[in-house]
Each structure stands twice: as structure tokens, then as C-alpha cells.
Amino acid sequence: MEEKKKPLIFWIIAGLIVLVSVLLAIMNWTETTINFIFFEVRGRLIFILAIFFFLGFFLGKLTSFFNTRKKKKKDEEAHVTFIESGKE
């Protein structure tokens, strides 16, 4: 089985993302404090940013999953109602 090769533009974009990520990490290496409503977080800014990025990504995927599931259920109910009416 032959593997598909990634196009050159993919590797250019991936390299730019890695370069920007490294620059972001270097520029935000200072320790900082972030105050929330009920607690305080102290740490390197780059790690705090990464944690919140992944937390936001995870919550977005989770809500997308539940919305898709709800939509599928609604479509199935609509299909059953349509068939029960005697029309196809």
C-alpha cells in the first residue's frame, strides 16, 4: 500500500507554526500571576496560555459533540414521524 506524501505547503505551514510557537514560548517565559474569581494561578505565562488553549479546545469539541448528538437524535425522530405518516 502506497502512502500519500504531504504537499510542500503543508511542511511550510507546519514549520511556521513550530517557529511561532517557539518564539511565543521564549518571549513569554516570565513568571506571572493570574487572578480568577475564586483562586490565583502562578506560573510561567507560556504554560498558563497553553493550558487555557487546550482547555478551550477541549470544551469546544465537547459542546460540538453534544450538539451533533442532539441533532442526530432529532433527525431520527423526524424520520420516524415521517414514515409513520404513511408517506415515503
Backbone as numpy.savetxt, mean C-alpha at the origin, in Angstrom:
# Nx Ny Nz CAx CAy CAz Cx Cy Cz
10.91 -23.57 -19.84 10.07 -22.39 -19.84 10.96 -21.14 -19.84
10.71 -20.25 -20.73 11.54 -19.06 -20.88 11.02 -17.93 -19.98
11.94 -17.31 -19.25 11.56 -16.20 -18.38 11.50 -14.91 -19.19
10.55 -14.06 -18.83 10.46 -12.75 -19.49 11.52 -11.83 -18.90
12.21 -11.11 -19.76 13.20 -10.14 -19.29 12.51 -8.81 -19.05
12.93 -8.15 -17.99 12.37 -6.84 -17.66 12.92 -5.81 -18.65
12.08 -4.88 -19.07 12.56 -3.84 -19.98 13.53 -2.88 -19.28
14.32 -2.22 -20.05 15.34 -1.31 -19.53 14.72 -0.20 -18.68
13.56 0.29 -19.07 12.92 1.38 -18.31 12.58 0.93 -16.89
12.24 -0.35 -16.70 11.98 -0.88 -15.37 13.21 -0.74 -14.49
14.37 -1.12 -15.00 15.61 -1.06 -14.22 16.03 0.38 -13.95
15.76 1.29 -14.87 16.07 2.70 -14.65 15.20 3.27 -13.53
13.90 2.98 -13.59 12.99 3.47 -12.55 13.31 2.84 -11.20
13.61 1.53 -11.18 13.97 0.86 -9.92 15.24 1.48 -9.34
16.22 1.78 -10.17 17.46 2.41 -9.70 17.20 3.79 -9.13
16.34 4.56 -9.78 16.00 5.90 -9.27 15.28 5.82 -7.93
14.40 4.84 -7.78 13.69 4.67 -6.51 14.68 4.32 -5.40
15.62 3.44 -5.69 16.63 3.07 -4.69 17.49 4.29 -4.34
17.90 5.06 -5.35 18.73 6.24 -5.12 18.00 7.27 -4.26
16.73 7.54 -4.57 15.95 8.50 -3.80 15.74 7.99 -2.37
15.52 6.69 -2.21 15.34 6.12 -0.88 16.60 6.27 -0.04
17.75 6.01 -0.63 19.01 6.16 0.10 19.25 7.61 0.48
19.00 8.53 -0.46 19.15 9.96 -0.15 18.19 10.40 0.95
16.96 9.91 0.91 15.99 10.24 1.95 16.47 9.74 3.31
17.03 8.53 3.34 17.53 7.97 4.60 18.70 8.77 5.13
19.61 9.16 4.26 20.79 9.93 4.69 20.38 11.31 5.19
19.47 11.96 4.49 19.08 13.32 4.85 18.20 13.36 6.10
17.55 12.26 6.45 16.64 12.24 7.60 17.14 11.28 8.67
18.42 11.28 8.93 18.99 10.36 9.90 18.94 10.93 11.31
18.56 12.17 11.47 18.54 12.79 12.79 17.46 12.19 13.67
17.69 12.24 14.98 16.69 11.72 15.91 15.65 12.81 16.14
14.41 12.39 16.21 13.32 13.34 16.35 12.25 12.79 17.29
11.39 13.66 17.74 10.27 13.28 18.60 8.98 13.69 17.91
8.04 12.77 17.84 6.73 13.06 17.26 5.69 12.84 18.36
4.90 13.87 18.62 3.86 13.80 19.66 2.52 13.48 19.03
1.90 12.39 19.50 0.56 12.04 19.08 -0.40 12.44 20.19
-1.66 12.11 20.02 -2.66 12.51 21.01 -2.38 11.87 22.36
-2.10 10.57 22.37 -1.94 9.86 23.64 -0.52 9.41 23.94
0.39 9.51 22.99 1.75 9.02 23.24 2.77 9.78 22.41
4.01 9.52 22.71 5.13 10.21 22.06 6.06 9.15 21.46
6.54 9.42 20.25 7.46 8.50 19.57 8.78 9.22 19.37
9.87 8.57 19.81 11.21 9.11 19.60 12.01 8.12 18.78
12.73 8.61 17.81 13.55 7.73 17.00 14.08 8.45 15.79
14.78 7.70 14.95 15.30 8.26 13.71 14.12 8.56 12.78
14.15 9.72 12.18 13.04 10.16 11.34 12.77 9.20 10.19
13.82 8.65 9.59 13.61 7.77 8.44 12.85 6.52 8.85
13.11 5.99 10.05 12.40 4.79 10.50 10.94 5.12 10.83
10.71 6.26 11.41 9.34 6.67 11.72 8.55 6.87 10.43
9.17 7.52 9.43 8.51 7.70 8.14 8.21 6.36 7.48
9.15 5.44 7.53 8.96 4.12 6.91 7.83 3.36 7.60
7.78 3.41 8.93 6.72 2.72 9.66 5.35 3.27 9.28
5.22 4.60 9.22 3.94 5.18 8.87 3.58 4.94 7.42
4.57 4.89 6.53 4.32 4.57 5.13 3.73 3.16 5.01
4.37 2.18 5.65 3.89 0.81 5.57 2.56 0.62 6.29
2.35 1.34 7.38 1.08 1.28 8.09 -0.05 1.83 7.20
0.20 2.95 6.54 -0.80 3.51 5.62 -1.06 2.60 4.44
0.00 2.00 3.89 -0.14 1.07 2.77 -0.98 -0.13 3.19
-0.68 -0.69 4.37 -1.41 -1.85 4.88 -2.88 -1.52 5.11
-3.17 -0.37 5.73 -4.56 0.01 5.98 -5.31 0.27 4.68
-4.63 0.83 3.69 -5.26 1.03 2.38 -5.61 -0.28 1.70
-4.69 -1.24 1.75 -4.96 -2.56 1.16 -6.09 -3.26 1.91
-6.10 -3.12 3.23 -7.12 -3.76 4.05 -8.50 -3.21 3.72
-8.65 -1.90 3.61 -9.95 -1.32 3.28 -10.35 -1.69 1.85
-9.39 -1.74 0.95 -9.67 -2.16 -0.42 -10.17 -3.60 -0.45
-9.57 -4.46 0.36 -9.98 -5.86 0.43 -11.42 -5.98 0.91
-11.77 -5.25 1.96 -13.13 -5.34 2.49 -14.15 -4.73 1.54
-13.80 -3.64 0.85 -14.72 -3.05 -0.12 -14.95 -3.99 -1.29
-13.92 -4.67 -1.75 -14.05 -5.61 -2.86 -14.93 -6.78 -2.44
-14.71 -7.26 -1.21 -15.50 -8.38 -0.72 -16.98 -8.01 -0.61
-17.24 -6.80 -0.12 -18.62 -6.34 0.03 -19.27 -6.19 -1.36
-18.49 -5.69 -2.34 -19.02 -5.50 -3.68 -19.34 -6.85 -4.33
-18.47 -7.86 -4.13 -18.72 -9.19 -4.69 -20.00 -9.78 -4.10
-20.18 -9.60 -2.79 -21.37 -10.13 -2.13 -22.63 -9.47 -2.68
-22.56 -8.15 -2.89 -23.71 -7.42 -3.42 -24.02 -7.87 -4.85
-22.98 -8.11 -5.66 -23.17 -8.58 -7.03 -23.80 -9.97 -7.06
-23.37 -10.85 -6.14 -23.96 -12.19 -6.06 -25.43 -12.12 -5.69
-25.79 -11.26 -4.75 -27.18 -11.12 -4.35 -28.02 -10.57 -5.50
-27.48 -9.64 -6.25 -28.19 -9.07 -7.39 -28.39 -10.13 -8.47
-27.40 -10.97 -8.68 -27.50 -12.02 -9.68 -28.57 -13.04 -9.29
-28.61 -13.41 -8.03 -29.62 -14.36 -7.55 -31.01 -13.77 -7.72
-31.20 -12.51 -7.40 -32.48 -11.85 -7.53 -32.92 -11.83 -9.02
-31.99 -11.60 -9.90 -32.26 -11.54 -11.32 -32.71 -12.90 -11.84
-32.08 -13.97 -11.41 -32.44 -15.31 -11.86 -33.80 -15.71 -11.28
-34.05 -15.36 -10.03 -35.33 -15.72 -9.40 -36.52 -15.06 -10.07
-36.28 -13.94 -10.75 -37.39 -13.24 -11.39 -37.85 -13.96 -12.65
-37.13 -14.99 -13.08 -37.55 -15.77 -14.24 -36.93 -15.29 -15.54
-36.10 -14.27 -15.48 -35.45 -13.74 -16.69 -33.99 -14.13 -16.66
-33.42 -14.39 -17.81 -31.98 -14.68 -17.88 -31.32 -13.85 -18.93
